[in-house]
Every structure is written in C-alpha cells, then in structure tokens.
C-alpha cells in the first residue's frame, strides 16, 4: 500500500496547530482576563491554574512551526516573508509573557509591571495569531516560487477581524477554564464574564464565516454548491449543538461543560477552515503537494514524528492528570 506522505504530514501539521490553539488558547485567555481580576490574590490563582502546564503547551507551536519548515519548505519560504511582522511580534509577546510567569512571583514593588507584561503579551500574541490566520485565509500573492506581495499585505479589515475574533475567543476559553478550576468568588465572577464573551465570540465567528466564502470563488463553491454543501452543512449543525452545550453549561451547575463546549467551538471552526483550504497549503495557488519536500525527506521525518508525537501527547496528558481538579488557594504551584 502506497501512502501519500505529503497528505499525512499536512494532517500532522494541522493536528499540531489545532492542539496548540486549544491548549494555549485558554492559557493566553487568562492573560487577556488579567485586568478583570479583583485582587492580586485572584491574579495569583489565575496564574497558578496554568503554571504547571503552560510551557508544555508551547511545545505544539514549536512542533507545528518546525514541522512546516522541515516538510513543507516552500510553504515556509512563502508564508514567513508574508507574515514576518505579526509572527515576530507574536514571538516577542510570548517571550515577555513567559518571563512574567517567573518574575511576577519574585517582584513586590514592581509586580504591576509584570502583571501588565503578562496581559500585554497574552493579548498581542492572540491578536497576532488571529491576524496571521486572516492574512493566510485571504490569500498570499506568489510569483513562481516566491512571495510577491508587500510588507503590509497581512494588514486588512478581514485580518483585523480575525485577530479580534481569536483574542475574544481565547478570553472565553480562559474564563471557562477558570470556571472549571476554581471555586467561590472568582468562579462566579468568571461565569458572569463568560456569557458576554461567548456572545461576542459567536458573533465574530459568524461574521468571519459569512465573509470567508466571498474571499475566493473556491471557498464559495465549497460551502454553497451542491452536492458538496450537503457535507459542509454538518459544520453549522455541530456548531449549533456546541452553542447549546456552552450556554446550558454556563446556566447550569456543570463546571466542565462550558470549557469543553468552548473547545469544541474552536475545533469545529478549525474544521471549517480546513474545508475551505483543502488541498491548498498557501491559498490561493500552492497545494500541499506543490510545497512538500521530496518523499524520502518526508518519510525520514515521519519516523521521528511517529516517536515524538505520542511522547508529547503522553507527557501533556500526564501533566493535566497530575494537576487535575479544583485549585486550592492556599497551596499554590510557586
């Protein structure tokens, strides 16, 4: 049986990116919600809820970026020049945010500085991820085998909209995570915040979803031409079920349901993007197979991935299992 190695690797890269989004999304969302905390004690609790796992979440970003460079070198060579600014700002924001995790616990007089860098780094990283996504969806200008656009082609109304949608969506994930992990005042405070965040997230997803098919005729045909649209109808159907689960969870006694429903909304949104994209790796002109490395390189790298990805999954699952359950405010991680 002959395997399509480029297709397999496209799936692995997509899996890595999705895993990063759903794991680091609520992590970044906590930082975005930092100004809404009522006290330093609440901010301490918010950081302690992700302190044991946040650095492991970043592993998936490294895997996705490194994998893209190794197995889809042409895609990497085109995407990076097109998105230098948002990607560079995102990485710098993640650096400041990572430093804040440690320095904030040591600083007393200037603790507010590290609170601000944690908030600012989280918000900037989320915005830049959404802007980069929007710029990729709207298409990258390519001539031959090189990027042919300008320095600021990534900046557009659509990319700014997707940036805002990702930032608000991450804030929703952060609020739902804290609903699941905390009790008492902060728990009820996050329940109150989660409802308007859910409404805003869904409204932004709706606008992005309605706008996307009109960016490219291929996108439009995927969603609105029969018989293909019979399959794509599954996406809004799943989204409707998850919206019900989210709001019923926020109104009911369940602490876990809102978080997993919010994660599901991100997963279904990602599936929707995949339906629009496939088989393009760099819309609108470069397919998965056009940008892939030779099959020998793909096969060699796949051997490492088969070993590495299960190890990362096992480590991630173990970390979340060890630190499962509600947080004890008197027993912080630091």
Secondary structure as UniProt FT lines:
FT   HELIX           5..32
FT   HELIX           34..36
FT   HELIX           40..51
FT   TURN            52..53
FT   HELIX           54..57
FT   HELIX           59..71
FT   HELIX           73..82
FT   HELIX           84..106
FT   TURN            109..110
FT   HELIX           111..138
FT   STRAND          142..143
FT   TURN            144..145
FT   STRAND          146..147
FT   TURN            151..154
FT   HELIX           157..181
FT   HELIX           184..212
FT   TURN            213..215
FT   HELIX           217..224
FT   TURN            226..227
FT   HELIX           228..251
FT   HELIX           257..277
FT   TURN            278..279
FT   STRAND          280..282
FT   TURN            283..285
FT   STRAND          286..287
FT   HELIX           288..291
FT   HELIX           295..322
FT   TURN            329..330
//
